[in-house]
Amino acid sequence: DGDGDGDGDGDGDDAEKEVVAKEVEDFANEPFSMTATTVGYDPYLGRTCTGRIYSGQISSGDAITLLPRRDGESSSDDEPSSDNPTKATAVGPRSEVSGVFANIGVSRVPLDPPVAHAGDIVTLTGVPESMRVGDTLTSTANPIPAPVDTPPLAPPTLSCFFGANNGPLSGKEGTHVASSRVRARLISETDNNVTLTVELSETDAEKTVVLGRGELQIGILVEQMRREGYEMIITPPQILTTKCPETGVELEPYEEVIVDVDAEYSGTVVNALTGSRRGVLVEMSDDSRGKTRMKFEVPSRGLLGFGPEIATVTRGTAVMHHCYLEDREHAGIIGSGSDGGRLVCNSMGKATLFALESLSSRGTLFIAPGDVVYPGMVIGENAKAGDLEVNPVRAKKVDNMRTQSKEEKMYLSPPKRMSVEELIGYMNEDEVIEVTPLSVRLRKLELDSGVRERAARARKKKMDALKPKQGKGGKK
């Protein structure tokens, strides 16, 4: 009896193996389908697509068809039903696979033979030019009835205008200075950076609109371009708002922010995000290592300039992660985080130690002795509210008089240098960032001080005209 039981178990194992082998074979024989996880562009191979093969197999020379990703609202209508099994989404562009590659480390190696099966993570070349992340590739001869469901992409949250450098020092440090060259470089960036969107400006033909997911992404793009020899200016970021189709209420993007920080700084982080930045603390927990994890829901506007601020107040111990959550009702006015004004240069030349030493008591300086400055350039942060016109190129008077105060040795603190990412969150509405391969400068959008003063008076006059109306409305 024992031998008979053993033979029965062996027969059962063989039967199970046959069932599994048959299922694997059936799965491999299904129509080819693959979703795009990453889309890129190679100057020699053309458009590339990286992802995992869901079913079937693919080899070099096979004809493929692109099925665009479905929106969440229409996905239920597009799925084939038992009554109409042949119903499928519209057939998209077709092409022929020119290569099948495997990614080993940072290198791309062609497969030999060039065949990949279900479950393999591969890179295909020769895919349609309109391929986007989340789209599905399938066999032209035996297509799948509907594209594979993929999670939606996070939309861009802010936009910046890029334009040619029109300052007094334009063309002295860079090799690509024309607005057409800057625009062409931005458009080529979208070939490999699928999260970036580039549009033409409707108000200024010389500028280009770049839509991204945060100041860090914009900052990385600017750093890459300046190292390639480009000169440009960047305007303050604008948060992308929408209108609710049902109520007509203005909506703005909110983000989920997770901060890991030492427990002693948890109160500082909470005050920074829930104060003028209009964030809401959702969850808070401590661990045995003295760390605190906090989860916030904050408007995207409230995160501008928050990275450098949190790194300073927590002495570099905070680790922050944020991602798009949803669009919600506009949160109203949000504080800028900076109460001081600006120290604005009013002369052209090189900054001198003599002038900067006397200006150091007025606020925080952004330049060092010997730096080239020009009228309208922001050289520091004023300790008081409002902008202050200063002369950083004033030289020490040379004569035969000798006094004890004249011969004193001058000391100057190191200037505060900010990166492009920090400046994007720091600059005001009337300022722009001037980026060259050698320098990053903050300056006023209008360099003429007279024009700035007239514009300031016009704004003040307009605000004063609104005050009596508000008072009368309050009395009524």
C-alpha positions as semicolon CSV with decimal commas, in nm:
position;residue;x (nm);y (nm);z (nm)
1;D;0,000;0,000;0,000
2;G;0,285;0,235;0,087
3;D;0,443;0,186;-0,254
4;G;0,110;0,253;-0,420
5;D;0,069;0,582;-0,228
6;G;0,415;0,688;-0,334
7;D;0,340;0,623;-0,699
8;G;0,017;0,821;-0,665
9;D;0,202;1,122;-0,524
10;G;0,449;1,108;-0,812
11;D;0,169;1,101;-1,064
12;G;0,008;1,403;-0,893
13;D;0,331;1,604;-0,908
14;D;0,371;1,526;-1,275
15;A;0,013;1,632;-1,342
16;E;0,065;1,963;-1,160
17;K;0,385;2,027;-1,358
18;E;0,200;1,961;-1,681
19;V;-0,077;2,206;-1,583
20;V;0,178;2,478;-1,494
21;A;0,373;2,418;-1,814
22;K;0,054;2,440;-2,019
23;E;-0,047;2,768;-1,848
24;V;0,297;2,917;-1,910
25;E;0,284;2,807;-2,273
26;D;-0,064;2,953;-2,318
27;F;0,047;3,282;-2,158
28;A;0,349;3,302;-2,387
29;N;0,128;3,238;-2,690
30;E;-0,105;3,526;-2,607
31;P;-0,087;3,845;-2,817
32;F;0,212;4,067;-2,746
33;S;0,150;4,360;-2,509
34;M;0,386;4,596;-2,329
35;T;0,337;4,928;-2,150
36;A;0,586;5,213;-2,158
37;T;0,746;5,285;-1,822
38;T;1,010;5,518;-1,966
39;V;1,027;5,684;-2,307
40;G;1,349;5,830;-2,445
41;Y;1,524;5,937;-2,762
42;D;1,855;5,824;-2,906
43;P;2,017;6,026;-3,187
44;Y;2,116;5,703;-3,365
45;L;1,829;5,465;-3,280
46;G;1,539;5,712;-3,266
47;R;1,251;5,685;-3,020
48;T;1,302;5,423;-2,747
49;C;1,062;5,263;-2,502
50;T;1,148;5,075;-2,182
51;G;0,902;4,856;-1,993
52;R;0,797;4,504;-1,894
53;I;0,635;4,268;-2,142
54;Y;0,292;4,172;-2,009
55;S;0,214;3,891;-2,254
56;G;0,344;3,723;-2,565
57;Q;0,688;3,778;-2,711
58;I;0,861;4,033;-2,932
59;S;1,155;4,011;-3,169
60;S;1,341;4,247;-3,398
61;G;1,148;4,315;-3,719
62;D;0,800;4,255;-3,571
63;A;0,526;4,501;-3,665
64;I;0,373;4,678;-3,364
65;T;0,083;4,915;-3,306
66;L;0,048;5,188;-3,045
67;L;-0,265;5,192;-2,825
68;P;-0,289;5,525;-2,638
69;R;-0,346;5,517;-2,265
70;R;-0,713;5,546;-2,163
71;D;-0,846;5,807;-1,921
72;G;-1,005;5,681;-1,602
73;E;-1,350;5,808;-1,700
74;S;-1,362;5,627;-2,035
75;S;-1,191;5,303;-1,935
76;S;-1,513;5,124;-1,847
77;D;-1,671;5,212;-2,182
78;D;-1,375;5,092;-2,387
79;E;-1,342;4,744;-2,236
80;P;-1,471;4,464;-2,456
81;S;-1,783;4,287;-2,332
82;S;-1,918;3,937;-2,383
83;D;-2,185;4,073;-2,618
84;N;-1,927;4,251;-2,831
85;P;-1,592;4,075;-2,782
86;T;-1,430;4,245;-3,081
87;K;-1,477;4,600;-2,949
88;A;-1,138;4,770;-2,895
89;T;-0,984;5,113;-2,882
90;A;-0,890;5,295;-3,200
91;V;-0,578;5,162;-3,366
92;G;-0,289;5,404;-3,330
93;P;0,035;5,455;-3,524
94;R;0,225;5,153;-3,650
95;S;0,596;5,083;-3,680
96;E;0,853;4,804;-3,690
97;V;1,082;4,707;-3,403
98;S;1,441;4,777;-3,504
99;G;1,611;4,644;-3,189
100;V;1,555;4,467;-2,858
101;F;1,792;4,565;-2,576
102;A;1,846;4,467;-2,214
103;N;1,962;4,719;-1,954
104;I;2,264;4,597;-1,756
105;G;2,374;4,859;-1,504
106;V;2,396;5,189;-1,692
107;S;2,464;5,028;-2,028
108;R;2,222;4,905;-2,295
109;V;2,310;4,566;-2,445
110;P;2,138;4,416;-2,754
111;L;1,985;4,072;-2,704
112;D;2,123;3,781;-2,904
113;P;1,899;3,642;-3,042
114;P;1,682;3,959;-3,040
115;V;1,380;3,793;-2,878
116;A;1,212;3,880;-2,545
117;H;0,930;3,700;-2,368
118;A;0,657;3,783;-2,118
119;G;0,800;3,911;-1,789
120;D;1,123;4,048;-1,941
121;I;1,213;4,415;-1,888
122;V;1,354;4,539;-2,217
123;T;1,410;4,850;-2,427
124;L;1,262;4,858;-2,776
125;T;1,378;5,085;-3,057
126;G;1,179;5,178;-3,364
127;V;0,860;5,252;-3,170
128;P;0,618;5,523;-3,295
129;E;0,728;5,884;-3,237
130;S;0,402;5,964;-3,053
131;M;0,479;5,709;-2,780
132;R;0,412;5,837;-2,429
133;V;0,453;5,693;-2,080
134;G;0,155;5,467;-2,000
135;D;0,079;5,381;-2,364
136;T;0,058;5,018;-2,474
137;L;0,242;4,846;-2,759
138;T;0,082;4,541;-2,918
139;S;0,130;4,318;-3,221
140;T;-0,016;4,452;-3,545
141;A;-0,103;4,104;-3,673
142;N;-0,263;3,986;-3,346
143;P;-0,349;4,291;-3,132
144;I;-0,497;4,288;-2,785
145;P;-0,856;4,424;-2,764
146;A;-0,777;4,718;-2,530
147;P;-0,471;4,892;-2,385
148;V;-0,333;4,774;-2,052
149;D;-0,455;4,977;-1,755
150;T;-0,179;5,197;-1,612
151;P;-0,183;5,449;-1,325
152;P;-0,230;5,814;-1,428
153;L;0,069;6,047;-1,448
154;A;0,101;6,331;-1,201
155;P;0,025;6,659;-1,381
156;P;0,265;6,956;-1,378
157;T;0,215;7,194;-1,086
158;L;0,402;7,511;-1,191
159;S;0,523;7,698;-1,497
160;C;0,811;7,936;-1,571
161;F;0,893;8,158;-1,868
162;F;1,234;8,107;-2,030
163;G;1,380;8,376;-2,252
164;A;1,703;8,512;-2,393
165;N;1,927;8,710;-2,160
166;N;1,857;9,080;-2,225
167;G;2,075;9,225;-1,950
168;P;2,380;9,451;-1,990
169;L;2,618;9,152;-1,965
170;S;2,440;8,944;-2,231
171;G;2,669;8,740;-2,455
172;K;2,984;8,788;-2,249
173;E;2,988;8,448;-2,074
174;G;2,779;8,211;-2,289
175;T;2,785;8,074;-2,642
176;H;2,410;8,017;-2,698
177;V;2,227;8,343;-2,632
178;A;1,947;8,366;-2,891
179;S;1,590;8,290;-2,780
180;S;1,549;8,045;-3,071
181;R;1,847;7,841;-2,947
182;V;1,707;7,835;-2,594
183;R;1,365;7,725;-2,723
184;A;1,515;7,451;-2,941
185;R;1,710;7,317;-2,642
186;L;1,397;7,313;-2,425
187;I;1,198;7,128;-2,691
188;S;1,472;6,867;-2,731
189;E;1,467;6,812;-2,354
190;T;1,112;6,675;-2,380
191;D;1,241;6,382;-2,589
192;N;1,392;6,220;-2,280
193;N;1,227;6,409;-1,994
194;V;0,866;6,291;-2,024
195;T;0,749;6,483;-1,715
196;L;0,836;6,819;-1,875
197;T;0,604;7,014;-2,107
198;V;0,721;7,300;-2,332
199;E;0,479;7,547;-2,491
200;L;0,509;7,871;-2,685
201;S;0,420;8,187;-2,499
202;E;0,096;8,353;-2,609
203;T;0,198;8,697;-2,481
204;D;0,567;8,719;-2,582
205;A;0,702;8,552;-2,896
206;E;1,056;8,563;-2,756
207;K;0,973;8,352;-2,449
208;T;0,892;7,985;-2,394
209;V;0,672;7,837;-2,122
210;V;0,807;7,535;-1,933
211;L;0,565;7,332;-1,720
212;G;0,718;7,110;-1,451
213;R;0,649;6,934;-1,124
214;G;0,848;7,156;-0,890
215;E;1,131;7,400;-0,849
216;L;1,386;7,117;-0,819
217;Q;1,303;6,986;-1,166
218;I;1,326;7,334;-1,318
219;G;1,652;7,395;-1,132
220;I;1,810;7,075;-1,265
221;L;1,711;7,167;-1,621
222;V;1,862;7,516;-1,588
223;E;2,187;7,376;-1,444
224;Q;2,218;7,135;-1,737
225;M;2,164;7,415;-1,988
226;R;2,410;7,658;-1,832
227;R;2,680;7,389;-1,836
228;E;2,615;7,351;-2,208
229;G;2,687;7,721;-2,265
230;Y;2,335;7,868;-2,265
231;E;2,240;8,212;-2,135
232;M;1,879;8,276;-2,032
233;I;1,643;8,445;-1,792
234;I;1,376;8,270;-1,584
235;T;1,066;8,443;-1,452
236;P;0,903;8,366;-1,114
237;P;0,711;8,036;-1,106
238;Q;0,334;8,042;-1,147
239;I;0,118;7,768;-0,997
240;L;-0,115;7,605;-1,251
241;T;-0,477;7,651;-1,145
242;T;-0,794;7,508;-1,296
243;K;-1,168;7,575;-1,279
244;C;-1,409;7,320;-1,137
245;P;-1,645;7,230;-1,426
246;E;-1,943;7,193;-1,192
247;T;-1,909;7,486;-0,951
248;G;-1,669;7,718;-1,137
249;V;-1,451;7,749;-0,825
250;E;-1,078;7,804;-0,881
251;L;-0,873;7,496;-0,791
252;E;-0,501;7,465;-0,721
253;P;-0,275;7,158;-0,681
254;Y;-0,214;7,014;-0,335
255;E;0,077;6,787;-0,250
256;E;0,138;6,524;0,014
257;V;0,453;6,608;0,210
258;I;0,634;6,356;0,431
259;V;0,910;6,490;0,658
260;D;1,148;6,277;0,867
261;V;1,330;6,489;1,122
262;D;1,485;6,473;1,470
263;A;1,219;6,497;1,739
264;E;1,363;6,822;1,876
265;Y;1,287;7,001;1,545
266;S;0,938;6,859;1,490
267;G;0,768;7,168;1,633
268;T;0,970;7,394;1,403
269;V;0,864;7,195;1,097
270;V;0,498;7,201;1,199
271;N;0,506;7,577;1,250
272;A;0,678;7,633;0,915
273;L;0,426;7,429;0,713
274;T;0,100;7,498;0,896
275;G;0,150;7,874;0,939
276;S;0,158;8,107;0,641
277;R;0,211;7,815;0,402
278;R;-0,145;7,688;0,473
279;G;-0,049;7,324;0,527
280;V;-0,246;7,072;0,733
281;L;-0,082;6,812;0,960
282;V;-0,246;6,477;0,883
283;E;-0,031;6,222;1,065
284;M;0,257;6,224;1,314
285;S;0,454;5,934;1,464
286;D;0,776;5,882;1,661
287;D;1,022;5,594;1,658
288;S;1,275;5,457;1,905
289;R;1,567;5,632;1,733
290;G;1,447;5,981;1,821
291;K;1,305;6,054;1,475
292;T;0,963;6,196;1,398
293;R;0,771;6,132;1,077
294;M;0,503;6,385;0,982
295;K;0,261;6,382;0,692
296;F;0,117;6,711;0,564
297;E;-0,119;6,820;0,289
298;V;0,010;7,151;0,154
299;P;-0,073;7,370;-0,148
300;S;0,201;7,356;-0,409
301;R;0,243;7,734;-0,368
302;G;0,332;7,677;-0,004
303;L;0,628;7,456;-0,094
304;L;0,809;7,721;-0,302
305;G;1,132;7,801;-0,120
306;F;1,057;7,555;0,161
307;G;1,349;7,319;0,091
308;P;1,632;7,562;0,178
309;E;1,431;7,699;0,471
310;I;1,373;7,360;0,632
311;A;1,737;7,261;0,579
312;T;1,848;7,573;0,768
313;V;1,610;7,556;1,064
314;T;1,670;7,182;1,120
315;R;2,048;7,205;1,064
316;G;2,028;6,966;0,772
317;T;1,863;6,679;0,964
318;A;1,526;6,690;0,781
319;V;1,447;6,459;0,489
320;M;1,146;6,570;0,284
321;H;0,947;6,397;0,012
322;H;0,643;6,541;-0,165
323;C;0,418;6,426;-0,449
324;Y;0,103;6,547;-0,620
325;L;-0,217;6,468;-0,429
326;E;-0,517;6,635;-0,598
327;D;-0,667;6,969;-0,699
328;R;-0,854;7,151;-0,423
329;E;-1,016;7,488;-0,366
330;H;-0,777;7,783;-0,376
331;A;-0,624;7,841;-0,030
332;G;-0,602;8,222;-0,058
333;I;-0,299;8,439;0,013
334;I;0,016;8,254;0,119
335;G;0,313;8,420;0,289
336;S;0,635;8,459;0,093
337;G;0,857;8,356;0,385
338;S;1,077;8,666;0,343
339;D;0,986;8,993;0,517
340;G;1,286;9,194;0,400
341;G;1,325;9,397;0,084
342;R;1,610;9,403;-0,166
343;L;1,938;9,587;-0,199
344;V;1,936;9,700;-0,563
345;C;2,248;9,822;-0,741
346;N;2,234;10,164;-0,912
347;S;2,578;10,171;-1,081
348;M;2,779;9,974;-1,334
349;G;3,123;9,832;-1,252
350;K;3,302;9,601;-1,011
351;A;3,200;9,583;-0,647
352;T;3,460;9,717;-0,404
353;L;3,542;9,604;-0,051
354;F;3,512;9,964;0,071
355;A;3,150;9,995;-0,050
356;L;3,038;9,645;0,051
357;E;3,178;9,686;0,403
358;S;2,951;9,986;0,462
359;L;2,653;9,806;0,302
360;S;2,694;9,491;0,511
361;S;2,511;9,658;0,799
362;R;2,208;9,716;0,574
363;G;2,138;9,346;0,525
364;T;2,272;9,021;0,377
365;L;2,496;9,052;0,070
366;F;2,484;8,819;-0,232
367;I;2,806;8,939;-0,399
368;A;3,176;8,957;-0,314
369;P;3,436;9,225;-0,391
370;G;3,532;9,212;-0,758
371;D;3,198;9,084;-0,887
372;V;3,061;9,274;-1,186
373;V;2,731;9,452;-1,115
374;Y;2,494;9,673;-1,312
375;P;2,190;9,894;-1,240
376;G;1,883;9,688;-1,145
377;M;2,081;9,389;-1,019
378;V;1,984;9,259;-0,673
379;I;2,303;9,242;-0,466
380;G;2,153;9,156;-0,127
381;E;1,853;9,131;0,102
382;N;1,749;9,444;0,288
383;A;1,706;9,405;0,663
384;K;1,397;9,629;0,643
385;A;1,090;9,613;0,424
386;G;1,110;9,774;0,081
387;D;1,383;9,799;-0,182
388;L;1,690;10,019;-0,126
389;E;1,904;10,163;-0,408
390;V;2,275;10,132;-0,318
391;N;2,612;10,191;-0,485
392;P;2,842;9,887;-0,440
393;V;3,114;10,020;-0,674
394;R;3,204;10,326;-0,469
395;A;3,582;10,339;-0,423
396;K;3,782;10,466;-0,130
397;K;3,887;10,827;-0,168
398;V;4,260;10,859;-0,243
399;D;4,439;11,163;-0,093
400;N;4,728;11,253;0,131
401;M;4,524;11,269;0,451
402;R;4,592;10,993;0,705
403;T;4,366;10,922;1,000
404;Q;4,325;10,628;1,233
405;S;3,977;10,543;1,100
406;K;4,096;10,559;0,738
407;E;4,369;10,304;0,793
408;E;4,149;10,052;0,971
409;K;4,154;9,704;0,822
410;M;3,819;9,608;0,669
411;Y;3,647;9,277;0,732
412;L;3,357;9,139;0,529
413;S;3,152;8,826;0,590
414;P;3,128;8,574;0,304
415;P;2,834;8,646;0,071
416;K;2,523;8,431;0,063
417;R;2,533;8,227;-0,257
418;M;2,207;8,067;-0,370
419;S;2,153;7,801;-0,632
420;V;1,899;7,826;-0,914
421;E;1,655;7,609;-0,720
422;E;1,678;7,835;-0,415
423;L;1,639;8,151;-0,623
424;I;1,325;8,016;-0,794
425;G;1,150;8,001;-0,459
426;Y;1,310;8,322;-0,331
427;M;1,252;8,581;-0,606
428;N;0,959;8,823;-0,611
429;E;0,709;8,885;-0,889
430;D;0,907;9,180;-1,029
431;E;1,237;8,990;-1,050
432;V;1,401;8,740;-1,285
433;I;1,697;8,504;-1,262
434;E;1,981;8,568;-1,507
435;V;2,170;8,245;-1,574
436;T;2,501;8,218;-1,761
437;P;2,767;7,943;-1,769
438;L;2,971;8,134;-1,511
439;S;2,717;8,326;-1,302
440;V;2,370;8,313;-1,154
441;R;2,231;8,661;-1,083
442;L;1,904;8,793;-0,946
443;R;1,783;9,119;-1,100
444;K;1,475;9,329;-1,145
445;L;1,260;9,262;-1,449
446;E;1,270;9,638;-1,526
447;L;1,626;9,766;-1,494
448;D;1,536;10,138;-1,508
449;S;1,481;10,267;-1,154
450;G;1,256;10,548;-1,279
451;V;1,018;10,304;-1,446
452;R;1,013;10,089;-1,131
453;E;0,929;10,389;-0,913
454;R;0,644;10,498;-1,141
455;A;0,505;10,147;-1,144
456;A;0,525;10,131;-0,763
457;R;0,341;10,464;-0,732
458;A;0,072;10,341;-0,971
459;R;0,024;10,025;-0,765
460;K;0,006;10,225;-0,442
461;K;-0,244;10,467;-0,595
462;K;-0,459;10,176;-0,708
463;M;-0,453;10,019;-0,362
464;D;-0,541;10,352;-0,197
465;A;-0,836;10,390;-0,433
466;L;-0,973;10,055;-0,321
467;K;-0,955;10,131;0,052
468;P;-1,248;10,379;0,072
469;K;-1,468;10,140;-0,122
470;Q;-1,388;9,862;0,119
471;G;-1,462;10,091;0,414
472;K;-1,799;10,196;0,274
473;G;-1,889;9,833;0,212
474;G;-1,797;9,749;0,571
475;K;-2,016;10,031;0,712
476;K;-2,309;9,920;0,508
